[in-house]
Every structure is written in C-alpha cells, then in structure tokens.
Amino acid sequence: MAQGNWVQGGSGYRKYCWCAYVDVAEVGRTDTTVTYRVTHGYGTRYAIDCYANGSSSAGGSWNGSVYSTNNSGWVWVQCTSRDVVLARGNGDAYNHTFTGQINVTGGFGNGTSNASNTVTVPCRAYSTPHPPKNIRAERLSDTSAKVSWDTDYTGLNGDYPWSTVTVGVVKNGPGKFTDVGTVSWDTTSHTYNGLEPGCMYIFSAKATGPGGTSDYGVSAPAIYTTPTALGMLEAVKAEAAKVVLRGHDAPAFVDSWEFQLTTDGGKTWVDADVSASWEDEEAPAGTVRYRARAVKSGLKGPWTESNEVTTICPPLAPSIRGVRAAYATGSTATLEWVPNHPDGSAQASAEVQITTPAGTTATTVEGSATSLKLPTDVKGMYTVRVRTKGLDEDWGAWSSAAAYTVADAPQAFFTDPAADGATLRAVPHTFTWKVADETGVSRQYLSLCDIRGNLLWSGAVDKDARSFRLGYAQHAFVNFTPYRVMLTVTAGSSLSVTVSRSFRTDWAPPAKPSLNIFVDERLGCQLSAFPGKADSDDTPETSHFTVSRVLPDGSTLQLGSHLAAGEGASDPLPPLNSEFEYVAVAYAATGVSTATRVKTTVASRAVALNWGAGAERSWLGRYLKKGSSRKVTHGYKMLHFADGGEGLPVSYGINERDVKDSMDFLLLDEEDYKSFLEIMNTAGRFWVRDLHGERFRARLSCGVKRSDGAWVASCDPTWETWEEPANG
C-alpha cells in the first residue's frame, strides 16, 4: 500500500487527519502479460464526515463522504478496485506507476491527497532457442576451415530470439564437441584456424538467447585435411619378380593409395601396378625402389620412399669381420660375416672355406647364422673366406680371404722389482724384465699407474731393451705411495702379453744441513747452507736447500730456495738485539727433506733505517741522544643516546690504529751528516729496526739542526702496513 499526503484540520479534541492510498497486487501472468489489481481509497483518524470525490489512473471515479466515527485509530476505506492488464516488454523489464487522488470539498479539512504506486513489469518469457540449421563445413587449407549455417530465430517479440552462436568441433571421430568460437546472432559463418594435417573434423553450432542455450544442431559432414606421410615404406622381394610392400605408421584417414616405382635411382618415376594387398606381381628387373602416398577426399599426401630391392640374383661377396691377425694356441677365435644380397632375400646358407697347415676344408652353415668358430689348435698360418646363398639357386661370390696366425703367446716377467709390494728407497730406479717368444719381440710399451689404475705416464721402449730407468723425468713420485708399473710386449706373431709389478716408495731423508750466518755492515745477515754428514749408506745425497727465518707468529719467511751447497741467501731485515731463529732445509732428489734450526741475535747499538726495493740501502743511527718516544692512537666513533648516561657519549672501536715514533740522533762527522741528508731527500718510505727488536714499515719526517756545536738529526716515523722487501 502506498499512502498519499496527509490533510489535517480541527483544533483541540476536534483535531483530525486523512489521506488517500493506492494498493497494487499481481493477480495473474501469461508469457506476454501481467494482470495487476489496483485498489484506491482513503484512511481517516478520529470522527469525520465530509463530502468528497476521487479518481484513479486504473480507471473509475468516486463520489461520497470521507466518513469515520472511530476516534481511536485509522480506518481504511476502499473506494474503487480495478484489474489492469499490462503487456510484458520485449527483452527488458520496465516500470509502471498507478496514481489516485481524493478531494474534500465540503465540511472540515478541505483539501486533496494524491497517492502513487510503482511496479516493475518483467520482460516477456522466451523459449529455448532453435539451433542453427543446415550447418556446413568447408576446408580452406590444412590449418583452417569455414563453418556456415542458416538462421532459425525470431525477434525479441517472438518466442525464440538468438543472442550468440557458438561453433563446436570434434577431432578424429565421434565425441563431445569442443567450443572453438562464438559470434553474434546475426552472423552466419565462422573461420576456425586450428586444423592439422592427417585429421578428420566434425563441426556443429548451437544458439544462445534469453531463453537459454540450444543443443548443438545437426553436424556438418566431416571434412579431412591432407593425409600425412607413411612413417616407413618397406620393400621385400618375395619371389623372382614379386615385391611385397609394407607400410608402417600409416595415416588414420585414407580413401586410397597411389604407388610409383623407379629403376634409375629416382631420376624418373612411373605408376606401379600394386594390388590392394600391396603386392607388385610383375616387378621390373633390376634394382627397384617404390614410393607411396595416401589420398583422402581428393587430397594427396607426401610421398614416402622405400628401400631398394633387386630381382632375384646370386648374392654378392659378404663382408668379413672379427678375425684378428694372430691367436694364441688353443684360444677362441670367431669368424663373423655380413651377407650382401642385392635382391633383399635372407641368407639361406653359407659356406666357409678354411685353409689350415694340414690342408683346406669347407664347412656349410645352414640358415641365417652369420658366425663360426675358427680352429686354433695347431700353430701356423691360416686363411678363411665365406660365400652365401639366398633365394637364387646359385652360390654368391667368395669374400676376400682373411689370414691369421696361430702361435704360442709371448712370456714376460719383471726381475727388478722381483715381487709385488717391493719398496723403493730412491728414484730414479732401473726396472728390469725378461721376455721369451719364438717369433721375437716387435715392440714394447711401459706405463706407470697409481694403485687405482689411473695412468700417470706411458711410453714406448726399444724392442731389444730389457730395462728402463724410471724417475722424476717421467713422474713426480710421492713418498709413502703405492704404484704399479706395467709392461706390454708384442711378439713377432703380433700376439701380446701384459705384466705388471706393484711397488711402494719409502725414501730416507738426506743428512741434516749446517748453516753459516754472517752479519754484514748494514746489520743484515748473509746465509749459506752446506750438506751434513751422512748417517748411513742409505742416506741420499742432498739435491738443494731452502733457508727461512721464523717470524714471531711461528710462520716462516723464505729467504732462498733451490740453493746449491754454499750458495748464499740474504736477510736484509733481521730484528736487532732480540733472539730469533733460522731454518735450513736439505732436500733429496726424492723430495724427502730434513731441517736444521739455528737461533741467533744481531747485536747493535744503532737504529737501522733501510730503503730500496730490496732494502739494500741503509743508514745506522748511532748514539741515540735522548732515547725515543712513541704515540699510539686507536680509532673509535663517539655517539650520544637519549637514554640517560648523564649526557655522556658511548664510544665504539672501528679497528683503526695510528702509531708515530720520535727519534733524535747525533751526527758525528761530515760523512754521517751527508748520509742523513740523503735520507731526507729520498721519497720517504723506509723499514725501521729499533734497538729492542721492533721492525716496522714507516713514512719518515726528518730534520737536521745545529745544537751546542753539533748536528742533531730528528726522525718522526709514522707506521704503515708491513711489506717485505723484494727477495732476489
């Protein structure tokens, strides 16, 4: 119910009010119409009796009184009621408004009350659309097809309108349609670009409208794309002039096949008379090759060519394989051959002819077997040849003869080392062996492997040699390591034998070296090493020496390597007035070493300044006047935080350190004075060694002044990262 505006009047207990109303209710519906019952009237409050009239947009008018004797609540009075039939819209709903009014023209509360009520009229009902008719499919290429149809729809004012048309396809046989395209209702074709060669496609279409979606219509006749090629075409000669063709991996959809043949290697092709069972009963003589292609719906696929076959003829000479040049007496030897049948027929039998030291024999091998054991029981020369037979009644040509020798295998063994697991005390070592063979030795080959069989060295050895000196020229031997040496001897018969010997290295060290130390005028040390006295006859000779200084952290600084006996090594920057240690190491040719450690001290009353790439230049600051001083500063960052601390900062170390020394010297004479001037004029990076064993790299700030009748030199070294001088 929709109420209109209120009309009020009166005063005190005589106060009253009234309004019009319109009520709408659906009372009937068809596919195309809706019936609404429209009721028009008024409502009052308190006692009233006034002359009035009214009208409704649903039809009808009214005259009477607005009357009520009820003072306690509203009273609703119906004045008119009409049924109104409205048409349902085509495709869309719409709104319709019903209105009514009541006019009071006499009595108390004159006035007009207007009321309105709006309803939504639904669109008309539609049925499921008809599917497209007369559906057609046309192949455009091997990748696309055009699908067409006739329409079967009404407008929106009818029962079967369309909104869209959807095309469906089934590939390679009956099945469920797959939607592949949707077009608008007034379109009558669609191009599908998903075809593939060698396939069948069935197309249909369905319509969608306000009433739903139809089933797929009657499908178009199937269309086909160009057939694919055969996977393989095999030609087999069955009889003298009969060839049987066999196709493999044929296309799925074929109406017929076309066959052609060539007898000139493919230069020209002619149609072949091949039966439905793929047989050519009258194949031409000679070498023939066929080709075939599938035909479907007038579309011809690509050709596939066969192998070549030859009309029945005797086989050609087979190929021999598997025969070695020589065999040991009583060993196994096997002959293998490959038939050569140009007509494509299988081997029916083979004949093997063997010439032995006792004469010639022939052995027939029935069937398709292509191997035979050869005799090796008697020493001597042998020859063997083979021929085969196919469908043709004649034997084929003989193969070329293969020759082999049967002889006793050579014998060889190592004499030094005489047994596996021998221990070598030194290298180079001379390995010796013995060989025995009645046909002589044609070549020898020696190799060295680790215990796992990995090749470390190999080389040819003279055929008359019975020893070889194996050492560092061949491999860098490692002490306490197992090895295996292998010898392959090939005899004049071409037979060979391989023997091996395992051994292990276990070398004694050389004698302990002696070390001579000489302190030069620059407070550097000159060093030379010499061989020590051997402890026994097994002590190897010393090959070379190394000399090193032990650093404070326990590591070593190498001062000389591969030094000969007495050859010098230089240490330009040993610490002063502080004990340190040198290490001399003696090496044998085997790589085994022994060391001698010597402690020493370089005594000095002077501070040493060195410069040059190898610290080869020096100045000695004698008679230190007032000692020296040192200032060390560590880097840190200071940060203030708002968390108390009485406003003081917090410091954090940043791994930085600055060291600065200060030294004063008396210059005793003019030579000393000029030497110090040279230091002042040198780009100032120096090595500094003080009187307490400290060594550091520094950049110097120098000065000279006259004081109390003498020259005084001052040096302020600022430390840098240590860097060793060039050695050699």
C-alpha positions in Angstrom: 0.0 0.0 0.0 1.3 3.5 -0.9 -0.2 6.4 1.0 -0.6 9.9 -0.2 -0.1 13.2 1.6 -2.0 13.9 4.8 -4.7 16.5 5.2 -5.2 17.8 8.7 -7.8 20.1 10.4 -9.7 21.0 13.5 -8.4 22.0 17.0 -8.5 20.6 20.5 -10.4 17.4 20.8 -11.9 18.0 17.3 -8.4 17.6 15.6 -8.5 15.1 12.7 -6.5 14.0 9.6 -7.0 11.8 6.5 -5.0 10.7 3.3 -5.6 8.8 0.0 -3.9 5.4 -0.8 -3.2 3.2 -3.9 -2.5 -0.5 -3.4 -1.3 -2.8 -6.3 -1.1 -6.6 -6.3 -0.3 -9.0 -9.2 -3.2 -11.4 -9.7 -2.3 -13.1 -13.0 0.6 -13.7 -15.5 1.0 -15.1 -19.0 4.1 -15.3 -21.3 3.2 -11.8 -22.6 1.1 -10.1 -20.0 0.8 -9.4 -16.2 -2.6 -8.6 -14.5 -2.5 -6.2 -11.5 -5.4 -5.4 -9.1 -5.3 -1.7 -8.3 -7.3 -0.6 -5.2 -7.9 3.1 -4.5 -9.3 4.5 -1.2 -8.7 6.7 1.8 -7.8 6.4 5.5 -9.0 8.6 8.4 -8.3 9.3 12.1 -10.9 10.5 14.6 -14.6 11.2 13.8 -15.1 12.9 10.4 -17.9 13.1 7.9 -17.2 15.3 4.9 -18.3 15.4 1.3 -15.6 14.1 -1.1 -14.8 12.7 -4.6 -11.9 10.9 -6.2 -10.4 9.2 -9.3 -7.8 6.5 -10.2 -5.4 6.1 -13.1 -6.6 2.5 -13.2 -10.0 3.8 -14.3 -13.1 4.8 -12.4 -14.2 7.8 -10.3 -15.9 8.1 -6.9 -18.3 10.5 -5.1 -19.3 10.3 -1.4 -18.2 11.2 2.0 -14.9 10.9 3.9 -16.5 9.3 6.9 -15.3 7.8 10.2 -16.8 7.6 13.7 -13.7 6.0 15.2 -11.7 8.2 17.4 -9.1 5.6 18.4 -7.2 4.6 15.2 -7.0 4.8 11.5 -9.9 3.5 9.3 -9.1 2.5 5.7 -12.0 2.6 3.3 -11.8 1.2 -0.3 -13.4 3.4 -2.9 -12.5 1.7 -6.2 -10.9 -1.6 -7.4 -9.9 -2.5 -10.9 -7.9 -5.2 -12.7 -5.4 -3.8 -15.1 -3.6 -6.0 -17.8 -0.1 -4.7 -18.8 2.0 -6.1 -21.7 5.4 -7.6 -20.7 8.4 -5.9 -22.5 10.4 -7.5 -25.3 13.7 -8.2 -23.9 13.7 -5.7 -21.0 11.5 -5.1 -17.9 10.0 -1.6 -17.3 8.3 0.4 -14.6 4.6 1.4 -14.5 3.1 3.8 -11.9 -0.6 3.8 -10.8 -2.0 7.0 -9.3 -5.1 8.1 -7.4 -6.5 11.1 -5.6 -9.2 12.1 -3.0 -10.7 15.6 -2.9 -12.7 17.0 0.1 -14.8 20.0 -0.9 -17.3 20.4 1.9 -17.0 20.1 5.6 -14.0 20.3 7.7 -10.5 19.7 6.3 -11.0 20.6 2.7 -8.0 19.5 0.5 -6.6 16.9 -1.9 -4.4 13.8 -1.1 -2.5 12.3 -4.0 -1.1 8.7 -3.9 1.0 6.7 -6.3 2.4 3.1 -6.5 5.1 1.9 -9.0 5.6 -1.7 -10.1 8.2 -3.4 -12.3 6.7 -5.2 -15.2 9.0 -8.2 -16.1 10.1 -8.8 -19.7 8.2 -11.4 -21.6 9.1 -15.1 -21.3 11.2 -16.8 -24.0 11.7 -20.4 -25.0 15.0 -22.3 -25.5 16.2 -21.1 -29.0 16.2 -23.3 -32.0 19.7 -24.5 -33.1 21.2 -23.3 -36.4 20.0 -25.2 -39.5 21.8 -26.6 -42.5 25.3 -26.5 -40.9 28.1 -26.7 -43.4 31.9 -27.0 -43.2 34.4 -26.2 -45.9 38.2 -26.9 -45.7 40.1 -23.8 -46.7 43.6 -25.3 -46.0 45.4 -27.8 -43.8 45.1 -25.2 -41.0 41.7 -23.5 -41.4 38.1 -24.3 -42.2 34.9 -22.2 -42.7 31.7 -23.2 -40.9 28.4 -21.8 -42.2 24.7 -22.2 -41.1 21.2 -21.0 -41.8 19.3 -19.0 -39.1 16.2 -20.1 -37.2 15.2 -17.4 -34.8 12.5 -14.8 -34.0 12.9 -11.2 -32.9 12.6 -10.3 -29.3 8.8 -10.0 -29.8 8.8 -13.7 -30.6 9.5 -16.9 -28.6 12.9 -17.9 -30.0 15.3 -15.0 -30.3 19.1 -15.5 -30.5 21.9 -13.6 -28.8 25.0 -15.5 -30.0 26.0 -18.6 -32.0 28.8 -20.9 -30.8 30.7 -23.2 -33.1 31.9 -26.6 -31.8 34.3 -29.2 -33.3 35.1 -32.9 -32.7 38.6 -34.1 -33.9 39.2 -37.6 -35.3 35.9 -39.3 -34.6 32.6 -39.0 -32.7 32.8 -37.4 -29.3 31.9 -34.4 -27.3 32.0 -31.1 -29.1 34.6 -28.5 -28.0 33.6 -24.9 -28.3 36.0 -23.1 -30.7 34.3 -19.8 -31.4 31.4 -17.5 -30.6 29.8 -14.9 -32.9 26.8 -12.5 -32.7 23.3 -13.7 -33.5 23.2 -12.1 -37.0 26.4 -13.8 -38.2 26.1 -16.9 -40.3 29.8 -18.2 -40.6 33.0 -18.6 -38.6 36.6 -19.4 -39.7 38.4 -21.9 -37.5 42.3 -21.9 -37.7 43.2 -24.9 -35.7 43.3 -27.7 -38.3 46.2 -30.1 -38.5 47.3 -32.4 -41.4 46.1 -36.0 -41.4 42.9 -35.4 -39.3 39.1 -35.6 -39.5 36.9 -32.8 -38.2 33.2 -32.7 -37.5 31.6 -29.2 -36.9 28.3 -28.1 -35.4 26.8 -25.0 -33.9 24.4 -24.0 -31.1 22.4 -20.8 -30.3 22.2 -18.9 -27.1 19.4 -16.4 -26.3 17.3 -15.0 -23.4 15.6 -18.4 -23.1 18.9 -20.4 -22.7 21.2 -22.4 -24.9 20.1 -24.9 -27.5 21.6 -28.2 -28.2 24.2 -28.5 -31.0 22.5 -28.6 -34.3 22.8 -31.4 -36.9 26.5 -31.6 -37.5 28.1 -30.8 -40.9 29.5 -33.7 -42.9 33.1 -34.5 -41.8 36.0 -32.8 -43.5 39.5 -34.0 -43.8 43.0 -32.5 -44.1 45.8 -33.7 -46.3 46.9 -37.2 -45.2 50.3 -37.4 -43.6 53.2 -39.5 -45.0 53.9 -43.1 -44.1 56.4 -43.5 -41.3 58.3 -46.0 -43.3 57.8 -48.0 -46.6 59.5 -51.3 -46.7 60.0 -53.3 -49.9 60.6 -57.0 -49.6 61.3 -59.3 -52.6 59.2 -62.4 -52.2 59.8 -64.1 -55.5 61.8 -63.6 -58.6 59.6 -60.8 -59.9 57.3 -60.2 -56.9 57.8 -57.4 -54.4 55.7 -57.0 -51.3 55.4 -53.5 -49.8 54.8 -52.9 -46.1 53.7 -49.6 -44.8 54.4 -48.5 -41.2 52.7 -45.7 -39.2 50.1 -45.1 -41.8 47.8 -42.0 -41.6 44.4 -42.6 -39.9 42.1 -41.4 -42.7 42.7 -42.7 -46.2 40.4 -43.3 -49.3 43.1 -44.9 -51.5 46.8 -45.2 -52.1 49.0 -44.2 -55.1 52.2 -46.1 -55.9 55.1 -45.4 -58.2 58.5 -47.0 -58.8 61.9 -46.1 -60.2 64.6 -48.2 -61.8 67.1 -45.5 -62.3 67.8 -44.3 -58.8 65.0 -41.8 -58.6 65.6 -39.9 -61.8 62.2 -40.9 -63.3 59.1 -42.3 -61.6 56.2 -44.3 -63.2 53.0 -45.6 -61.8 53.3 -49.0 -60.3 50.7 -51.8 -60.6 50.3 -52.6 -56.9 47.4 -54.7 -55.7 45.1 -53.9 -52.8 47.3 -56.2 -50.7 50.3 -54.0 -51.6 52.0 -56.6 -53.9 53.7 -56.0 -57.2 53.4 -59.3 -59.0 55.5 -58.2 -62.0 58.2 -56.0 -60.7 60.7 -54.9 -63.4 64.1 -56.5 -63.5 67.0 -54.8 -61.8 67.2 -52.5 -58.8 63.7 -51.1 -57.9 62.6 -48.5 -55.4 58.9 -47.7 -54.6 57.1 -44.8 -53.2 53.6 -44.4 -51.9 51.2 -41.7 -50.8 47.7 -41.6 -49.3 44.7 -39.9 -50.9 41.7 -38.7 -48.9 38.8 -36.6 -50.2 40.9 -35.8 -53.2 43.8 -34.6 -51.1 47.1 -36.3 -51.8 49.7 -36.6 -49.0 53.5 -36.6 -49.4 55.4 -39.5 -50.9 57.3 -42.0 -48.8 60.1 -43.9 -50.5 61.1 -47.5 -49.8 64.4 -49.2 -49.7 65.8 -50.6 -52.9 65.4 -54.3 -53.9 66.8 -56.3 -56.7 65.1 -59.0 -58.6 66.4 -62.5 -57.7 70.1 -62.9 -58.3 73.1 -64.6 -56.7 74.5 -62.8 -53.6 77.5 -60.5 -53.8 80.6 -61.2 -51.7 79.9 -60.9 -48.0 82.0 -58.7 -45.7 84.2 -60.5 -43.1 84.9 -59.2 -39.6 86.0 -60.3 -36.3 89.3 -62.1 -37.5 92.4 -60.8 -35.7 95.9 -61.1 -37.1 97.0 -63.7 -34.5 95.7 -66.0 -31.8 97.4 -67.9 -29.0 97.4 -71.6 -29.4 94.2 -73.1 -28.1 92.4 -69.8 -27.7 89.0 -68.9 -29.0 88.6 -67.4 -32.5 85.3 -66.4 -34.1 84.6 -65.5 -37.8 81.7 -63.2 -38.5 80.3 -62.1 -41.8 77.7 -59.7 -43.2 75.6 -61.1 -46.2 75.3 -58.9 -49.2 72.1 -59.9 -51.0 71.0 -57.2 -53.5 67.7 -58.9 -54.1 66.8 -58.4 -50.5 66.4 -62.1 -49.7 67.5 -63.6 -46.5 70.6 -65.9 -46.2 69.6 -69.5 -46.7 73.0 -70.9 -46.1 76.7 -70.1 -46.0 79.9 -71.9 -46.9 83.1 -71.2 -45.0 86.4 -72.4 -46.5 89.4 -72.7 -44.2 93.0 -73.3 -45.2 95.0 -74.8 -42.3 98.6 -76.0 -42.1 97.1 -79.5 -42.8 95.0 -78.5 -45.9 91.8 -76.9 -46.9 88.3 -77.7 -45.5 84.8 -76.4 -46.2 82.0 -76.1 -43.7 78.4 -75.4 -44.5 76.3 -73.2 -42.2 72.6 -73.8 -42.6 70.1 -71.0 -42.1 70.7 -67.4 -41.2 73.6 -67.8 -38.8 76.5 -65.5 -39.6 79.3 -66.7 -37.4 81.6 -69.7 -37.0 84.3 -70.8 -34.5 87.8 -71.0 -36.2 90.5 -73.6 -35.4 93.5 -72.6 -33.3 94.8 -75.9 -32.1 97.9 -76.1 -34.4 100.5 -73.4 -34.8 100.8 -72.0 -38.3 99.2 -69.7 -40.9 95.5 -69.9 -41.7 93.2 -68.3 -44.3 89.4 -68.2 -44.3 86.8 -67.0 -46.8 82.9 -67.1 -47.0 80.2 -67.2 -49.6 76.4 -67.2 -49.1 73.2 -68.3 -50.8 69.8 -66.6 -50.9 66.6 -67.2 -52.9 68.6 -67.7 -56.1 69.8 -71.3 -56.6 73.4 -70.3 -57.1 76.1 -69.5 -54.6 77.2 -66.0 -54.3 80.7 -64.7 -54.8 83.5 -65.5 -52.3 84.6 -62.9 -49.9 88.2 -61.8 -49.8 90.4 -64.1 -47.7 91.3 -63.2 -44.2 94.6 -64.5 -42.8 95.6 -65.2 -39.2 98.4 -66.8 -37.4 98.3 -69.3 -34.5 101.3 -69.2 -32.2 102.4 -69.6 -28.6 101.8 -66.4 -26.7 104.9 -64.5 -25.6 106.0 -64.7 -21.9 107.4 -61.8 -19.8 108.1 -61.0 -16.2 109.8 -58.4 -14.1 113.1 -59.2 -12.4 113.5 -56.0 -10.5 111.4 -55.5 -8.5 111.2 -59.3 -8.3 107.9 -59.4 -6.3 104.8 -57.3 -5.9 104.8 -54.9 -2.9 108.5 -54.1 -3.2 109.9 -51.0 -1.5 111.9 -48.4 -3.5 114.3 -46.4 -1.4 115.2 -44.0 -4.1 114.3 -42.9 -7.6 115.3 -42.9 -10.4 115.1 -46.7 -10.2 116.0 -49.2 -13.0 113.2 -51.7 -13.7 114.4 -54.9 -15.4 112.5 -57.7 -17.0 112.8 -60.9 -19.2 110.9 -61.8 -22.3 110.6 -65.2 -24.1 109.0 -65.7 -27.6 109.9 -67.9 -30.5 108.9 -65.2 -33.0 110.9 -62.4 -31.5 109.8 -59.1 -30.0 108.4 -56.4 -32.3 107.6 -53.7 -29.8 107.5 -52.9 -26.1 105.4 -50.4 -24.1 105.9 -49.4 -20.5 103.4 -47.5 -18.3 103.1 -46.2 -14.8 99.8 -46.2 -12.9 98.6 -45.3 -9.4 97.1 -48.0 -7.2 93.6 -47.3 -8.6 94.7 -47.9 -12.2 94.9 -44.2 -13.3 97.6 -43.7 -15.9 100.4 -41.5 -14.8 103.0 -42.0 -17.6 103.5 -44.2 -20.6 106.0 -44.6 -23.4 107.4 -46.9 -26.0 110.6 -48.9 -25.1 113.1 -50.2 -27.6 112.2 -53.8 -28.6 115.6 -55.1 -27.6 115.6 -53.3 -24.2 115.2 -55.3 -21.0 115.4 -52.5 -18.5 114.3 -48.9 -18.1 115.3 -46.2 -15.6 112.1 -44.6 -14.3 112.4 -41.4 -12.3 111.2 -37.8 -12.0 111.6 -37.2 -15.7 108.6 -39.4 -16.1 106.6 -38.6 -13.0 106.8 -36.6 -9.8 106.9 -39.5 -7.4 105.5 -39.0 -3.9 106.9 -40.7 -0.8 105.0 -43.4 1.0 102.8 -44.0 -2.1 101.9 -47.3 -3.9 102.4 -47.5 -7.7 102.1 -50.1 -10.4 104.4 -50.4 -13.4 103.0 -52.3 -16.5 104.9 -53.8 -19.5 103.2 -54.8 -22.7 105.3 -57.0 -25.0 104.1 -57.6 -28.6 105.8 -60.6 -30.3 106.6 -61.0 -34.0 103.4 -63.1 -34.2 101.5 -59.9 -33.2 100.4 -61.6 -30.0 101.0 -59.6 -26.9 101.2 -60.0 -23.2 100.9 -57.5 -20.4 102.7 -58.0 -17.0 102.8 -55.7 -14.0 104.6 -55.1 -10.7 103.4 -53.2 -7.7 105.8 -51.2 -5.5 105.8 -48.6 -2.8 108.1 -45.6 -2.2 109.8 -45.2 1.2 112.8 -42.9 0.9 115.3 -42.0 3.7 115.9 -38.3 4.3 119.2 -36.6 3.5 121.8 -35.6 6.1 121.0 -32.6 8.3 122.4 -29.4 6.8 124.7 -26.9 8.5 124.0 -23.2 8.3 126.6 -20.4 8.3 125.4 -16.9 9.4 127.4 -13.7 8.8 126.2 -10.2 9.9 127.2 -7.5 7.4 127.9 -3.8 7.8 124.2 -3.0 7.2 123.1 -5.2 10.1 121.7 -7.7 7.6 122.5 -11.5 7.7 124.2 -13.4 4.9 123.4 -17.1 5.0 124.8 -20.2 3.3 123.8 -23.9 3.8 126.0 -27.0 3.4 125.3 -30.8 3.4 125.7 -32.6 6.7 127.4 -35.9 7.4 125.5 -39.0 6.2 124.3 -41.3 9.0 124.4 -44.5 6.8 124.9 -45.7 3.3 121.2 -45.4 2.6 121.3 -41.7 3.2 120.6 -40.0 -0.1 122.6 -37.0 -1.4 121.3 -33.5 -0.9 119.8 -32.0 -4.1 119.2 -28.5 -2.9 118.5 -26.3 0.2 116.0 -23.7 1.3 116.7 -21.1 4.1 113.9 -19.3 6.1 113.6 -17.0 9.1 111.0 -17.9 11.7 108.6 -15.0 12.3 107.2 -14.1 15.8 103.8 -15.7 14.9 105.5 -19.0 14.2 105.3 -18.8 10.4 108.4 -18.6 8.2 109.7 -16.2 5.7 111.6 -17.9 2.9 114.9 -16.2 2.1 116.3 -18.6 -0.5 115.1 -21.7 -2.4 116.7 -24.4 -4.6 120.1 -23.3 -3.3 123.2 -25.3 -4.1 125.7 -26.1 -1.3 127.4 -22.9 -0.2 125.1 -20.7 -2.3 124.2 -17.5 -0.4 120.9 -16.2 0.7 120.3 -12.7 2.1 118.2 -11.5 5.0 118.3 -7.6 4.9 115.9 -7.0 7.9 116.6 -9.3 10.8 115.5 -7.9 14.2 118.1 -6.2 16.4 119.1 -7.2 19.9 116.4 -9.8 20.0 116.9 -13.6 19.6 115.3 -15.2 16.5 115.7 -18.4 14.6 116.7 -19.5 11.1 115.7 -22.8 9.4 117.8 -24.6 6.8 116.1 -27.5 4.9 118.0 -30.0 2.8 116.1 -31.9 0.1 117.0 -35.1 -1.6 116.1 -35.8 -5.2 113.2 -37.9 -3.9 111.6 -34.9 -2.4 112.3 -36.0 1.2 113.8 -33.3 3.4 115.4 -32.7 6.8 115.8 -29.4 8.7 118.3 -27.7 10.9 117.2 -24.8 13.2 119.7 -22.2 14.4 119.0 -19.4 16.9 120.9 -16.2 16.7 120.9 -12.5 17.7 122.1 -9.4 15.8 123.6 -7.2 18.4 123.6 -3.4 17.7 124.0 -0.1 19.3 122.4 1.7 16.4 118.9 2.1 14.9 118.8 0.9 11.3 116.9 2.6 8.5 116.7 0.6 5.2 115.3 1.6 1.9 115.3 0.5 -1.7 113.2 -2.3 -3.4 115.2 -5.0 -1.6 116.1 -2.9 1.5 119.6 -2.9 0.1 120.3 0.7 1.2 120.8 1.5 4.9 121.7 4.2 7.4 122.7 3.4 11.0 121.6 6.0 13.6 124.2 5.6 16.3 124.5 7.3 19.7 120.8 7.9 20.3 120.8 11.2 22.2 117.6 11.2 24.3 116.1 7.8 23.6 112.8 7.6 21.6 109.1 8.1 22.1 106.0 6.5 20.7 102.4 7.6 20.5 99.6 5.2 19.7 96.1 6.3 18.8 93.1 3.9 18.3 90.2 4.8 16.1 86.6 5.0 17.5 83.3 6.7 17.0 81.5 8.7 19.7 77.7 8.6 19.7 75.2 10.3 22.1 72.0 8.4 23.0 68.8 9.8 24.6 68.8 7.1 27.3 70.5 8.7 30.3 74.2 8.3 30.8 74.4 11.8 32.2 74.6 13.1 28.7 77.9 11.5 28.0 78.7 9.7 24.7 79.3 6.0 24.1 82.4 5.0 22.1 82.7 2.2 19.5 86.1 0.9 18.3 86.5 0.9 14.5 89.6 -1.3 14.1 91.9 1.6 13.2 95.3 2.3 14.8 97.9 5.1 14.3 101.5 4.7 15.6 104.0 7.5 15.5 107.6 7.4 16.9 110.1 10.2 17.5 113.8 9.7 17.5 116.9 12.0 17.8 120.5 11.2 16.7 123.9 12.9 17.0 125.6 13.2 13.6 129.3 12.7 14.4 131.0 13.8 11.3 130.5 15.2 7.8 130.1 11.8 6.3 127.3 11.0 8.8 125.7 14.4 8.1 125.7 13.8 4.3 124.3 10.3 4.7 121.4 11.6 6.7 120.8 14.4 4.1 120.3 11.6 1.5 117.6 10.1 3.7 115.9 13.5 3.9 115.9 13.8 0.1 114.6 10.3 -0.5 110.9 9.7 -1.1 110.2 8.8 2.4 109.2 5.1 2.8 111.6 3.1 5.0 112.0 0.0 7.0 112.9 0.9 10.6 114.6 -1.5 13.1 114.9 -0.2 16.6 117.2 -1.3 19.5 114.6 -3.6 21.0 113.8 -6.0 18.2 110.9 -3.9 16.7 110.6 -3.8 12.9 108.1 -1.6 11.1 107.4 0.0 7.8 107.1 3.8 8.0 107.0 7.1 6.3 109.7 9.4 7.7 109.5 13.1 8.5 113.2 14.2 9.0 115.0 17.3 10.1 118.5 18.5 11.0 119.5 21.3 13.3 122.7 22.7 14.9 122.7 22.5 18.7 125.6 23.1 21.2 128.1 23.0 18.4 126.9 19.6 17.0 124.5 18.5 14.3 121.3 16.8 15.7 119.1 14.7 13.3 115.4 14.1 14.2 113.2 11.4 12.7 109.4 11.0 13.2 108.4 7.7 11.6 104.7 7.1 11.0 103.9 3.4 10.8 102.4 1.8 7.7 101.3 -1.8 6.9 104.2 -4.1 6.9 105.6 -5.1 3.5 108.5 -7.5 2.9 111.3 -6.2 0.6 111.9 -7.8 -2.8 113.9 -11.0 -2.5 116.2 -11.6 -5.5 
